[in-house]
């Protein structure tokens, strides 16, 4: 293998390593966000054996965030069919 080709592969590995570090920084743990949000299970509904729906909620008192100081209530409904 020529020295130029060897350098090229080494450069590609270094670039891949930097890209991986960037992805971990972007998608990895966020020091400003809690590890897990305390969603509350509000409702479970079934439609016979056809589907199951779960409704979860999250309120401003559940999350201590320096970025959002206003009162809120988030509602998330998931339907499995």
C-alpha positions in Angstrom: 0.0 0.0 0.0 1.4 3.4 -0.9 2.1 6.0 1.7 -0.5 8.4 0.1 -3.2 5.8 0.2 -2.3 4.9 3.8 -2.6 8.6 4.7 -5.9 8.9 2.9 -7.4 6.0 5.0 -6.0 7.6 8.2 -7.5 10.9 7.3 -10.9 9.2 6.6 -10.8 7.5 10.0 -10.0 10.8 11.7 -12.9 12.5 9.9 -15.2 9.6 10.9 -14.1 10.0 14.5 -14.8 13.8 14.4 -18.2 13.2 12.8 -19.1 10.6 15.5 -18.0 13.0 18.2 -20.2 15.7 16.7 -23.2 13.4 16.5 -22.7 12.4 20.1 -22.5 16.0 21.1 -25.7 16.9 19.2 -27.8 13.8 20.1 -26.2 12.8 23.3 -27.2 13.7 26.9 -28.1 17.3 27.4 -26.7 18.8 30.7 -29.7 21.3 30.7 -32.4 18.6 30.4 -33.5 16.1 33.0 -32.6 12.5 32.4 -36.3 11.5 32.2 -39.5 13.5 32.3 -42.1 12.6 34.8 -45.1 12.0 32.4 -48.3 11.1 34.2 -50.6 8.4 32.8 -54.0 10.2 32.6 -56.1 7.7 30.7 -56.1 4.3 29.0 -58.9 3.5 26.6 -59.7 0.4 24.6 -61.9 -0.2 21.6 -62.6 -3.9 22.0 -59.6 -5.8 20.9 -59.0 -3.4 18.0 -56.9 -0.7 19.7 -55.5 0.7 22.9 -55.0 4.4 23.5 -52.9 5.9 26.3 -53.0 9.6 27.2 -50.0 11.1 29.1 -49.6 14.6 30.4 -46.7 16.8 31.6 -47.2 20.1 33.5 -45.0 23.1 34.3 -44.7 21.9 37.9 -43.2 18.6 36.7 -40.2 20.2 34.9 -37.7 22.7 36.2 -36.4 24.5 33.1 -34.3 27.7 32.9 -35.6 28.0 29.3 -39.3 27.9 29.7 -40.7 29.9 32.7 -44.4 30.0 31.6 -47.1 27.7 32.8 -48.0 24.8 30.5 -49.7 21.5 30.1 -48.6 19.1 27.4 -50.9 16.2 26.5 -49.6 13.2 24.5 -51.9 10.5 23.2 -50.6 7.3 21.6 -52.9 4.8 19.9 -51.8 1.2 19.3 -54.0 -0.6 16.7 
